[in-house]
Amino acid sequence: MGHFEQMLSSETQFTGHIFTVTLDQVRLEDGTIAPREVVHHHGGASVLALTGQDEVYLVRQYRYALGQELWELPAGKLEPEEEPFEAAKRELAEECGLTADRFVDLQPFYPTVGYCSEVIYTWLATGLHPVPMHLDEGEFLTPEKVPFAEALAMVLDGRIRDGKTVAGLLKVQALRAAGKL
């Protein structure tokens, strides 16, 4: 049997527009009781859109919590009950004005496993076509095409620090190296 923790109680501490926070009490494997603060998040979807010229679409967006503009894959949060693949296609259109002929599921990942339930779903999109770009109200970003090799260099030298973007770029590079893309 694997490791586990059994929830004994859960009390909501905060409910916001993007997430809810609970304070849970759990029983550990050895029988002791411990607190767990959990951020409950609906998750997100992102897209690594790759052109026929081996360029990736990245967006530059200011992130208030970090106080800086970041390079990121086009992405957004899931609405309650929204299918991740539909959200990914929606975000690609909204943020980059694109749709794609082919999507490859790059598998979900957990960005912050110690205290958050968020899951980010990522797809590789190819066979890109323009559609009207329509940012959400209050959303300000700039999409840019960057050569894939340059985007990898940006990960390695620290210019790209966003977790979903680092994961997506490195995963595509690994799949290419393994001959799976």
Disulfide bonds with the S-S distance in Angstrom:
none
